[in-house]
């Protein structure tokens, strides 16, 4: 699709609505508030994807490199019908003839944790007559970038929780944390683009992921091959196909098919407690002699209670929970911190309805029971990543500076009926660090704006500065270690 059609309909008339002789429109992208408890910084991620995929590939392939008459007629036909008028496309014709997007984007490094109400990047036109283009692109930018910023921020919080408890209960396996949060979200996301954007954001902090297309996307957009991985695993259809009466035989057959490596087996198709109390003791010898780990996967119920035990239950196995029961069957070792670590041939993963609060509670309760938090892997799904919107962190792109007939105007919005959230910055912006914290100053001079942390990443159709996933991971993980 012609990417100039990827916008809000009300943008179509804005080129005529700006004051006459407008020559510059300067806007910024900012998280304005937090609806998530305890999160006051938002991780910036996804701009490079947007630049490569849309500002370069989509605009080149589906606009600039298409037949002039064909692509302009297509645009006019759609917009004429949409607005029910004879729409003047002369400004679109001029853009086509120019052959590139006359836009400059200056941004912080991706992976930066940015305080609420602090801009992440700015955008302006580089040729006066294309002043209208800056905010024409706003819709597509917002549509593409709030989700990866949201998911990266949430992944950061998961990593902080798992890292904290790993340090407290099993520091020798701190590197395992990158595999302890596993992306299970694809089937519950709003289409493949959302899956990829969110999954790439997850991969900043974690290497475990079942969202396979993320592997391709990370290579294309962030120069990283083999950035994520997973293991052989079953699903309920596999277990059901073997029949309830032959479930033990299904387990045995799976162990024969996979004599080595990690094998994850969904274990609650019928009776999780029977699998643990009857099947696993019968299979203990095979599991311990196997060259790899068998991972038991409960998939329903309250994850905190299933993993850690429900003290209010009258059933002994339910009171103990999965980790304690596996310890009783397979044993393990008590590490230097005094916490129990399951035998390396057995483990568990829970991937249904995990939340940040539940992740914290699971780690906390395992610690209280004397078990290392690294005994469990958490599958982080759409229950985490899809239950969010642009308003989760109040993302918005707002214009704060224009030039009209040679006059430089610092502009802002501040609705009297709002609580202050929608009040924008004013004028040119300088992002800087003070005492290690990212801050910003608005109403800057042009000289001050150039001195800040914002660097040009895209200008006049070209990606000027590129980051790799390795560089982003290095940044964020170094900062996490210091928390």
Number of C-alpha atoms within 10 A of each C-alpha: 11 17 17 17 14 13 17 12 13 9 16 17 14 12 18 9 9 15 11 10 14 19 21 25 24 24 28 26 23 26 29 21 21 19 12 11 6 8 15 17 18 27 24 28 30 24 23 21 20 20 20 19 14 18 24 19 14 19 23 18 14 16 23 20 13 15 11 14 9 10 19 18 13 14 18 16 13 13 19 15 11 11 13 9 9 11 17 12 16 10 14 16 14 12 18 19 11 11 15 18 24 22 21 22 24 20 23 22 22 23 27 18 23 21 22 19 25 22 28 27 24 25 25 25 24 18 13 14 17 22 24 24 23 23 24 21 20 21 16 19 21 15 14 19 22 28 25 26 28 28 27 28 26 22 27 24 17 25 20 19 19 25 24 20 21 23 18 15 25 24 18 12 12 18 11 18 26 18 19 25 28 27 31 24 23 25 12 15 20 11 10 14 14 20 27 22 25 31 32 31 28 31 25 26 27 26 21 25 27 20 22 16 16 26 21 17 18 24 15 14 20 21 15 16 13 11 20 25 15 15 12 10 15 15 14 14 9 14 21 15 11 15 12 14 9 13 19 19 14 18 19 16 12 16 18 12 9 15 16 14 14 20 21 21 23 21 24 19 18 13 11 20 18 13 19 19 14 11 17 19 15 14 14 15 11 15 20 16 11 18 14 17 20 23 21 25 25 23 21 15 12 14 23 22 20 23 27 26 25 18 13 9 12 9 10 12 19 19 19 20 20 25 23 21 21 22 19 10 16 19 16 16 13 15 15 11 14 13 20 26 22 25 17 15 19 24 25 23 23 23 21 20 18 20 20 15 11 14 19 18 17 23 25 18 18 25 19 12 14 16 26 30 28 28 23 24 23 26 25 27 23 23 17 20 28 19 9 17 13 16 15 17 25 18 24 22 21 23 25 23 22 22 18 15 11 11 11 12 17 18 17 15 13 13 12 9 7 9 9 11 13 18 16 22 26 20 23 26 28 22 23 17 11 9 6 7 11 16 17 19 17 17 18 16 12 12 10 15 18 16 12 16 20 21 17 17 21 25 20 18 19 17 17 13 14 13 15 16 21 13 14 18 17 15 16 18 18 10 12 16 11 6 9
